Amino acid sequence: MIPAAWIDDIATQGDDAAWAAGDFRAAGLYADRRMRYRSKWYIDQIEAPLLFGMGIHGQNLFVDRANQIVVAKFSSQAPPLDAGLMALTGAAVSAVREALAGG
């Protein structure tokens, strides 16, 4: 079992300034989001924060702790990173969260 304190640390810590100066922000990825990065996890600082792990070729794991929703995406897209597909994945995960959270 993963200690709750470890997950809390990932969810609440991280450096906003480091994210703002990072490569993804510079490339225009998640440019419109308040994001942080901590211990290999990205944190989208929205009302119900979304933690997610991102691998190459479209592999993702999204964790919405507030609504107890986990979404795993397995993929084999050709490019290691594709901004358009990342945006599409984000929109799909948002729709799933909204539908399952009853919002």
C-alpha positions, 0 to 999 in steps of 0.5 A: 500500500502506498502511504497517504503522506506520500500521495499528499506530498505529491498533491500539495508540494511542487514548485509553480515557478519551476513548472512555468520555466519548464520545457512543457510550458515553453513548448505550449503544452498545458500553457493555459493551466496552473500546473506543478510537477513533483516526484514524476507526477504532474498536478493540474491545480484545478478545483478538484486537483488532477494528478497524472503520470505521463509516458511517451507514445500516449501512455497516461494515468490520471488520478482524481482523488476528490471524486475517486476516479482513476483513468488509465490510457494505453496507446501506441501513437507514433510520436513520443509526444503530440500536443494535439493528442495530449489536448484531446486526451485532456478533454476526454479525461475532463468529460469522463470526470464530469460524467462520473462525478455527476457535475 
